[in-house]
Amino acid sequence: MSDIYVVKDSRLHDREHVLKILNTAHLKTDEEFEKAKDDFGREAELLSRLKHPRIVEIYDRIVENGFHGIVMEKID
């Protein structure tokens, strides 16, 4: 349902983060796309509320021009 990339934030001391991007290639209908968007957004919202050493921290949610991403903490 998503693709994961390690990215560097050049504005903040080249810190590495994880960028999780909603992958819609497998979706066949508008209804599937809407559900996937809703689920992805709900995941970001729920994770952003949780604080625990074993749960990655969410830094940002990006929704722009059909792009849906979550920027999160990178765990080594």
Secondary structure as GFF3:
##gff-version 3
##sequence-region A 1 76
A	DSSP	beta_strand	2	9	.	.	.	ID=ss1
A	DSSP	beta_strand	15	22	.	.	.	ID=ss2
A	DSSP	alpha_helix	30	49	.	.	.	ID=ss3
A	DSSP	beta_strand	58	64	.	.	.	ID=ss4
A	DSSP	beta_strand	67	73	.	.	.	ID=ss5
###
